[in-house]
């Protein structure tokens, strides 16, 4: 599925739809260049889960936990991971195979530990369609539940 977003608000709403339809155990990767809107999308997921707490990128902590919503949200930013063993140190399997929703930025650094049935979200710019345009591609278990 592909969603055309022409503003950060539309990117947020695409994430919110995913959050509203998310089930316990969802593991979702987010790929895209710096500044493309991955965190905006995750803020939308949090809103869809009923999380009111401000969502910030966990760049220096690897994972940020939000537990106040319909389901817990675990926001990973693995950009600074040097070795996949670092994920073992934080107990990633408790998050991946727990009762929440995992959103993972920079997943290419930990591909070998991702379950094969995870959802993939790719966000890309296309400057020919405007500076705020984003193409959001969703592949995986519930992409049919996030239609625009």
C-alpha positions, 0 to 999 in steps of 0.5 A, a space after each residue: 500500500 502507498 499513501 501520498 502525504 503532502 504535509 507533516 499533518 498528513 504523515 501524522 494522520 497516516 501513523 495515527 491510522 496505523 496506531 488505531 488499528 495496531 494489535 499487540 505484538 506488532 513490530 514495524 520498521 521505519 526506513 527513510 533519510 534523516 528528516 523525512 518524517 519517521 518520528 512524525 509518523 511514530 507520533 501519529 502511531 502514539 496518538 492512535 494508541 491513545 498516548 498523550 505523552 510527548 514522543 521524542 526520538 530515543 537516539 541516545 537511549 535506543 528505546 523509549 517506552 510509552 505505556 499509557 495507551 491502549 497498548 504500550 509503544 516501544 520506539 527504537 532508534 538503532 542508528 547508533 547500534 554498532 553491533 546487533 549484540 547491543 540489542 541483546 544487552 537491552 533485552 530486545 526480545 522482551 519488547 519484540 515478543 511482549 504485549 506492545 507495539 514496536 516501532 524501529 527506526 534504522 532497521 537495516 542495522 538489526 535485520 538479522 534479529 527482526 522476525 520475518 513477519 514484521 511490517 515495513 514502512 518506508 518514507 521517501 521524499 519526491 521534490 518534484 511533488 513539493 518540499 513537504 510531499 512524502 510517499 509512505 509505503 507500507 508492507 506487512 501484516 496490517 497494511 490493509 488496515 491503514 488505508 487513507 
